[in-house]
Amino acid sequence: MTINPDTSSATRAWPLALVLLAAAGTFALTMGARQSMGLFLGPLNTATGLGLASISLAFAFGQLWWGLTQPIAGIVADRIGAGRVLLIGVSMVALGTALIPFMTTTAGLVLAIGVLAAGGAGMAGPAVLMSATTRLVAPDKRGLATGIVNAGGSFGQFIFAPIAQGITAVAGWAAAVQSLAVITLLALPAAWVLRGNSKALAAAAPGGAEGTRQVIRRAVADRNFRLLAAGFFVCGFHVAFLATHLPGVVASCGLSADVGAWSLAVLGLFNIVGSLAIGWAIGWRGGWWRLRSMLVLIYVLRGVAVLLFLLAPKTPAVMLSFAAVMGISFLSTVPPTAALVARFFGPAHMATLFGIVMLTHQIGGFLGAWLGGVTFQATGDYTAMWLIDIALAAAAALIHLPIREPVPAGRVAAGAA
C-alpha cells in the first residue's frame, strides 16, 4: 500500500508503513526523552541546590517554548518542507539534552531544557509530524494514522523511563541524561522520509492557494477553532503536570523511585492503547462518531479518575492503576483535535494551524509544570494542583459541547446505507 499520491512533487511516494514508522518513531524518540525528564527533577535539585520551584521554572519554560516553536515550525514546514525542520529539531533535542548535566544555574537549565531540547522537540513535534502524516496518507487512513503517530510518543515514554532509571542506578543520572541524548539521534533518517511540503495541496484547494496570513485570520475568527484551542489548553496543563511531577507525587506518597519510573512507563504504555483506540474510532464507519463527543468523554474520564485517586489509599497498586487510567486519556486528545482542524480547514495549512492549537496546549503546559513546583514548595503536597485539575477537566468537557464539526462524507454515506 502506498501513500496518497496527491502530494508535493518534492515528496517521494513511500510505503504507508514507512511513513508511519518515520513519524511515530520520531515522536517516540523526542517525546520519550522529554517526558522522562521528570525522573531527574530530584537529582537536579540535589546537584544544583537551586530549589524545586526554580528547576520547575526551567521545565515550565520548556513546555511554553515547545508550544511557541510549533506554529513557527509549521509555517516553515508548509513552505520549505518538513524534512529540514525535522533535521534541525532532532539535532537541537540531542544537544540540549546532552548539556543538562553541565548546567548549574536556573538560566543554564532554561537554555538546555527550555530553549534547546524543548524547542527542538517542538520543531520535530506533533504540528509538523501530524501535518506530514496527513499530507502523505490517503484521507480514509488519516484517523488511524494520526492515532499511530500519537501512540509513538507514548511508546517512547514507556521505553525511555525504565531505561533512564536503569542507567541512573548503574552509572548515575548524568550518564542517563546523556544516553537519552544519543538515542534521540536515531530519529534523523525520518527527515528524509517525511520531506516535502503542502504547496500542491494548497494550490488544489477550492479557490486556489490561500496565504498563511489569510488562513490564520480565518481560523482565529472561527468560534469552533477558538473553543477547540481553549479545550486544548486544559490538556496541556494536565499532561505537563503529570509528566513533570508524577515521580514527585509518587515520592510524596512515600513510595520508591522505582514506582515513579514505572508509573511514567505505565502512563506511556496505556496511552498507546488510548491513542490507537481513538485513532480507530475516528475512522470507524467513515467518521461516524462525533469528534467533539470523544473529547468531552476524555476530559470527563480525567476528572473522575483524579477525584478517585485523591480518595484512594496511596499504594503501589493504586499508583500504577491511576497511571494506567491517566495513560488512556493522556494524549488521546491529539488525534481528534488534529482531525477537527483538518475538517475545518483542510490539510493544506495543517502544520500552521495545528501549531497554533498546540501553542495554547503548551501555555497550559507551562502553568501545569510551574505551578506544580510552586504549590508543592508552598504547601508540601500536590492536593491543590489535583483540585485545579479536576475543575479544569470539567470546564474542558463543557467547552467542547458547542463545537459544530463538519459532517464527513463517510458518515453521510454510512447513514444512507
C-alpha positions as CSV (number, residue, x, y, z in Angstrom):
1,M,0.0,0.0,0.0
2,T,1.4,3.4,-0.9
3,I,0.7,6.9,0.4
4,N,-1.7,9.4,-1.0
5,P,-0.4,10.4,-4.5
6,D,-1.8,14.0,-4.1
7,T,1.4,15.4,-2.6
8,S,4.2,17.8,-3.5
9,S,6.4,16.7,-6.3
10,A,9.3,17.1,-3.9
11,T,8.0,14.2,-1.9
12,R,8.6,10.6,-2.9
13,A,5.8,8.1,-2.7
14,W,7.0,6.0,0.3
15,P,5.1,2.9,1.5
16,L,2.5,3.7,4.2
17,A,4.2,1.6,6.8
18,L,7.5,3.5,6.3
19,V,5.8,6.9,6.6
20,L,4.1,5.8,9.9
21,L,7.4,4.3,11.2
22,A,9.2,7.6,10.5
23,A,6.6,9.9,12.0
24,A,5.8,7.7,15.0
25,G,9.5,6.8,15.6
26,T,10.5,10.5,15.6
27,F,7.7,11.3,18.1
28,A,8.7,8.3,20.2
29,L,12.3,9.4,20.4
30,T,11.8,13.1,21.0
31,M,8.7,12.7,23.3
32,G,10.4,9.8,25.2
33,A,13.4,11.9,26.0
34,R,11.3,14.9,27.1
35,Q,8.7,13.0,29.1
36,S,11.4,11.2,31.0
37,M,13.0,14.4,32.3
38,G,10.7,14.3,35.4
39,L,12.8,11.5,36.7
40,F,15.7,13.8,37.0
41,L,13.9,16.6,38.9
42,G,15.2,15.4,42.3
43,P,18.8,14.7,41.2
44,L,19.0,18.1,39.5
45,N,17.8,19.7,42.7
46,T,20.3,17.8,44.7
47,A,23.2,18.6,42.3
48,T,22.4,22.3,41.8
49,G,20.8,23.2,45.1
50,L,18.5,25.6,43.1
51,G,15.2,24.5,44.7
52,L,12.3,22.8,43.2
53,A,10.5,26.0,42.2
54,S,13.5,27.2,40.2
55,I,14.0,23.9,38.4
56,S,10.3,23.6,37.7
57,L,10.5,27.0,36.1
58,A,13.0,25.6,33.6
59,F,10.7,22.7,32.9
60,A,7.7,25.0,32.6
61,F,9.6,27.3,30.2
62,G,10.3,24.2,28.1
63,Q,6.6,23.5,28.0
64,L,5.8,27.0,26.8
65,W,8.7,27.1,24.3
66,W,7.7,23.7,22.9
67,G,4.4,25.3,22.1
68,L,5.8,28.6,20.8
69,T,8.0,26.9,18.3
70,Q,5.3,24.7,16.8
71,P,3.4,27.4,14.8
72,I,6.7,28.8,13.5
73,A,7.9,25.3,12.6
74,G,4.5,24.6,11.0
75,I,4.8,27.7,8.8
76,V,8.3,26.9,7.8
77,A,7.4,23.2,7.1
78,D,4.4,24.3,5.0
79,R,6.7,26.5,2.9
80,I,10.1,24.7,2.6
81,G,9.3,21.2,3.7
82,A,9.1,19.1,6.8
83,G,12.4,17.3,6.3
84,R,14.7,20.3,7.0
85,V,12.6,21.3,10.0
86,L,12.8,17.8,11.5
87,L,16.6,17.6,10.9
88,I,17.2,20.8,12.9
89,G,14.7,19.9,15.6
90,V,16.1,16.4,16.3
91,S,19.7,17.8,16.5
92,M,18.6,20.5,18.9
93,V,16.9,17.9,21.2
94,A,20.1,15.9,21.3
95,L,22.3,18.9,22.0
96,G,20.1,20.4,24.7
97,T,19.6,17.1,26.5
98,A,23.4,16.4,26.5
99,L,24.1,19.8,28.0
100,I,21.7,19.4,31.0
101,P,24.3,17.8,33.4
102,F,26.7,20.8,32.9
103,M,24.1,23.4,33.9
104,T,24.3,24.7,37.5
105,T,22.1,27.8,37.3
106,T,18.5,28.4,36.5
107,A,19.4,30.3,33.3
108,G,21.6,27.4,32.2
109,L,18.8,24.9,32.8
110,V,16.3,27.2,30.9
111,L,18.7,27.2,28.0
112,A,19.4,23.5,27.9
113,I,15.9,22.2,28.9
114,G,13.7,25.0,27.7
115,V,15.3,26.6,24.6
116,L,17.3,23.8,23.0
117,A,15.7,20.5,24.0
118,A,12.1,21.7,24.1
119,G,12.5,24.0,21.1
120,G,13.9,21.1,19.1
121,A,11.1,18.8,20.2
122,G,8.6,21.5,19.1
123,M,10.2,21.6,15.7
124,A,10.1,17.8,15.5
125,G,6.7,17.7,17.3
126,P,3.0,17.0,16.6
127,A,2.4,20.0,14.4
128,V,5.0,19.0,11.8
129,L,4.6,15.2,12.2
130,M,0.7,15.2,12.1
131,S,0.8,17.5,9.1
132,A,3.3,15.3,7.2
133,T,1.3,12.3,8.0
134,T,-2.0,13.9,6.9
135,R,-0.3,15.1,3.7
136,L,1.3,11.7,2.9
137,V,-1.6,9.4,3.9
138,A,-4.8,8.8,2.0
139,P,-7.9,10.5,3.5
140,D,-9.6,7.3,4.6
141,K,-6.4,6.3,6.6
142,R,-5.7,9.6,8.3
143,G,-7.6,8.9,11.5
144,L,-5.9,5.7,12.3
145,A,-2.5,7.1,11.0
146,T,-2.6,10.0,13.4
147,G,-3.5,7.7,16.2
148,I,-0.5,5.5,15.4
149,V,1.8,8.6,15.3
150,N,0.4,9.8,18.6
151,A,0.9,6.3,20.1
152,G,4.6,6.6,19.1
153,G,5.1,9.4,21.6
154,S,3.6,7.2,24.3
155,F,5.7,4.2,23.3
156,G,8.8,6.4,23.6
157,Q,7.8,7.3,27.2
158,F,7.1,3.7,28.0
159,I,10.6,2.6,26.8
160,F,12.7,5.6,27.9
161,A,11.5,5.8,31.5
162,P,12.8,2.4,32.6
163,I,15.9,2.8,30.5
164,A,16.7,6.1,32.1
165,Q,16.0,4.7,35.6
166,G,18.2,1.6,34.9
167,I,21.1,3.7,33.6
168,T,20.8,6.0,36.6
169,A,21.0,3.1,39.0
170,V,24.2,1.8,37.3
171,A,26.1,4.9,36.1
172,G,24.3,7.9,37.7
173,W,21.7,10.4,36.5
174,A,24.1,12.5,34.3
175,A,25.1,9.4,32.2
176,A,21.4,8.5,31.9
177,V,20.5,12.0,30.5
178,Q,23.4,12.0,28.0
179,S,22.5,8.4,26.9
180,L,19.0,9.7,26.1
181,A,20.6,12.5,24.0
182,V,22.5,9.9,21.9
183,I,19.4,7.7,21.4
184,T,17.4,10.7,20.2
185,L,19.7,11.0,17.1
186,L,18.2,7.7,15.8
187,A,15.3,9.9,14.5
188,L,17.5,11.8,12.0
189,P,16.7,9.4,9.0
190,A,13.0,10.2,9.3
191,A,13.7,13.7,8.0
192,W,14.4,12.1,4.6
193,V,11.2,10.1,4.6
194,L,8.9,12.9,5.7
195,R,10.4,15.6,3.5
196,G,8.1,17.7,1.2
197,N,5.5,20.4,1.8
198,S,1.8,21.1,1.2
199,K,2.1,23.6,-1.7
200,A,0.4,21.2,-4.1
201,L,-2.5,20.6,-1.7
202,A,-2.9,24.4,-1.2
203,A,-3.0,25.0,-4.9
204,A,-5.5,22.3,-5.5
205,A,-7.9,23.7,-2.8
206,P,-11.1,25.3,-3.9
207,G,-10.4,28.9,-4.9
208,G,-6.7,28.3,-5.3
209,A,-3.9,28.7,-2.9
210,E,-4.7,30.6,0.3
211,G,-1.9,32.6,2.0
212,T,-0.7,31.8,5.5
213,R,-1.9,35.1,6.9
214,Q,-5.4,34.7,5.4
215,V,-5.9,31.2,6.7
216,I,-4.7,32.2,10.2
217,R,-7.1,35.2,10.3
218,R,-9.9,32.9,9.1
219,A,-9.1,30.3,11.8
220,V,-8.8,32.9,14.6
221,A,-12.2,34.4,13.6
222,D,-13.8,30.9,13.7
223,R,-15.6,30.2,17.0
224,N,-15.2,26.5,16.7
225,F,-11.4,26.9,16.4
226,R,-11.2,29.1,19.4
227,L,-13.2,26.7,21.5
228,L,-11.0,23.8,20.4
229,A,-7.9,25.8,21.3
230,A,-9.3,26.6,24.7
231,G,-10.0,23.0,25.5
232,F,-6.5,22.0,24.4
233,F,-5.1,24.5,26.9
234,V,-6.6,22.2,29.7
235,C,-5.0,19.2,28.1
236,G,-1.6,20.9,28.2
237,F,-2.0,21.8,31.9
238,H,-2.9,18.2,32.8
239,V,-0.2,16.5,30.6
240,A,2.7,18.8,31.7
241,F,1.8,18.5,35.4
242,L,1.8,14.7,35.2
243,A,4.9,14.4,33.0
244,T,6.9,16.7,35.2
245,H,5.6,15.9,38.7
246,L,4.3,12.3,38.7
247,P,7.6,11.0,40.2
248,G,7.3,13.7,42.8
249,V,3.8,12.7,43.5
250,V,4.9,9.1,44.0
251,A,7.7,10.2,46.3
252,S,5.3,12.4,48.4
253,C,3.2,9.4,48.9
254,G,6.2,7.6,50.5
255,L,6.7,5.2,47.6
256,S,10.0,4.3,46.0
257,A,11.7,5.8,42.9
258,D,11.1,2.6,41.0
259,V,7.4,3.1,41.4
260,G,7.8,6.6,40.0
261,A,9.7,5.3,36.9
262,W,7.2,2.5,36.4
263,S,4.3,4.9,36.8
264,L,5.7,7.0,33.9
265,A,6.2,3.8,31.9
266,V,2.6,2.6,32.5
267,L,1.4,6.1,31.7
268,G,3.1,5.8,28.3
269,L,2.0,2.2,27.7
270,F,-1.7,2.8,28.3
271,N,-1.5,6.0,26.2
272,I,-0.6,3.7,23.3
273,V,-3.8,1.9,23.9
274,G,-5.8,5.1,24.1
275,S,-4.2,6.7,21.1
276,L,-4.7,3.6,18.9
277,A,-8.3,3.2,20.1
278,I,-9.2,6.8,19.4
279,G,-7.5,6.7,16.0
280,W,-9.6,3.7,15.1
281,A,-12.7,5.3,16.4
282,I,-12.1,8.4,14.3
283,G,-12.1,6.4,11.1
284,W,-14.8,3.9,12.1
285,R,-17.7,3.8,9.5
286,G,-16.3,6.9,7.7
287,G,-16.1,9.0,10.8
288,W,-19.4,8.0,12.5
289,W,-18.6,9.2,16.0
290,R,-18.5,12.9,16.6
291,L,-15.0,14.2,17.5
292,R,-16.3,16.7,20.0
293,S,-18.1,13.9,21.9
294,M,-14.8,11.9,22.1
295,L,-13.1,14.9,23.6
296,V,-15.9,15.5,26.1
297,L,-15.6,11.9,27.3
298,I,-11.9,12.1,27.6
299,Y,-12.0,15.1,29.8
300,V,-14.7,13.6,32.0
301,L,-12.6,10.5,32.4
302,R,-9.7,12.6,33.6
303,G,-11.6,14.5,36.1
304,V,-13.3,11.4,37.6
305,A,-10.0,9.5,37.7
306,V,-8.2,12.3,39.6
307,L,-11.1,12.5,42.1
308,L,-11.0,8.8,42.8
309,F,-7.2,8.9,43.2
310,L,-7.5,11.6,45.8
311,L,-9.9,9.5,47.8
312,A,-7.9,6.2,47.5
313,P,-5.1,4.9,49.7
314,K,-1.7,5.6,48.1
315,T,-0.2,2.1,47.5
316,P,1.9,1.0,44.5
317,A,-1.0,-0.9,43.0
318,V,-3.2,2.2,43.3
319,M,-0.5,4.4,41.8
320,L,0.1,2.1,38.8
321,S,-3.7,1.8,38.3
322,F,-4.1,5.5,38.3
323,A,-1.2,5.9,35.8
324,A,-2.9,3.4,33.5
325,V,-6.2,5.3,33.5
326,M,-4.5,8.6,33.0
327,G,-2.5,7.0,30.2
328,I,-5.6,6.1,28.3
329,S,-6.6,9.8,28.2
330,F,-3.1,11.3,28.4
331,L,-2.6,12.2,24.7
332,S,-5.7,10.7,23.2
333,T,-7.0,14.2,22.7
334,V,-4.4,14.8,20.0
335,P,-5.9,12.7,17.1
336,P,-9.5,14.1,17.4
337,T,-8.2,17.7,17.8
338,A,-5.9,17.3,14.8
339,A,-8.8,15.7,12.8
340,L,-11.1,18.6,13.7
341,V,-8.5,21.1,12.5
342,A,-8.2,19.2,9.2
343,R,-12.0,19.0,8.8
344,F,-12.4,22.8,9.5
345,F,-9.7,24.0,7.2
346,G,-8.3,21.1,5.1
347,P,-4.8,19.6,5.1
348,A,-3.0,22.4,3.1
349,H,-2.1,24.6,6.2
350,M,-2.4,21.8,8.8
351,A,1.1,22.3,10.3
352,T,0.5,26.0,10.8
353,L,-3.0,25.8,12.3
354,F,-2.3,22.7,14.4
355,G,0.8,24.5,15.6
356,I,-1.4,27.4,16.8
357,V,-3.6,25.0,18.7
358,M,-0.5,23.3,20.2
359,L,0.6,26.7,21.4
360,T,-2.5,27.1,23.6
361,H,-1.8,23.5,24.8
362,Q,1.7,24.5,25.9
363,I,0.6,27.7,27.6
364,G,-1.4,25.3,29.8
365,G,1.6,23.1,30.0
366,F,3.7,26.0,31.3
367,L,1.3,26.6,34.1
368,G,0.9,22.9,34.9
369,A,4.7,22.3,35.2
370,W,5.5,25.6,37.0
371,L,2.5,25.7,39.4
372,G,3.1,22.1,40.4
373,G,6.5,23.0,41.8
374,V,5.3,26.3,43.3
375,T,2.3,24.7,45.1
376,F,4.4,21.8,46.4
377,Q,7.1,24.1,47.8
378,A,4.4,26.3,49.4
379,T,2.2,23.5,50.9
380,G,4.2,20.3,51.0
381,D,1.8,18.3,48.8
382,Y,0.0,18.4,45.4
383,T,-3.6,18.4,46.7
384,A,-4.2,22.0,45.4
385,M,-3.0,21.0,41.9
386,W,-5.2,18.0,41.8
387,L,-8.3,20.1,42.7
388,I,-7.4,22.6,40.0
389,D,-7.0,19.8,37.5
390,I,-10.5,18.4,38.3
391,A,-12.1,21.8,37.8
392,L,-10.3,22.4,34.5
393,A,-11.3,18.9,33.2
394,A,-14.9,19.8,33.9
395,A,-14.5,23.1,32.1
396,A,-12.9,21.5,29.1
397,A,-15.7,19.0,28.8
398,L,-18.2,21.9,28.7
399,I,-16.1,23.9,26.3
400,H,-16.3,21.3,23.6
401,L,-20.0,20.8,23.7
402,P,-20.9,23.9,21.5
403,I,-18.4,23.0,18.8
404,R,-20.1,22.4,15.4
405,E,-18.0,20.0,13.3
406,P,-18.4,19.4,9.6
407,V,-20.1,16.1,8.8
408,P,-17.6,13.9,6.8
409,A,-18.8,12.3,3.6
410,G,-18.1,8.9,5.0
411,R,-20.7,9.4,7.8
412,V,-23.3,10.6,5.3
413,A,-22.7,7.6,3.1
414,A,-22.9,5.2,6.1
415,G,-26.1,6.8,7.3
416,A,-27.7,6.5,3.9
417,A,-26.7,2.8,3.7
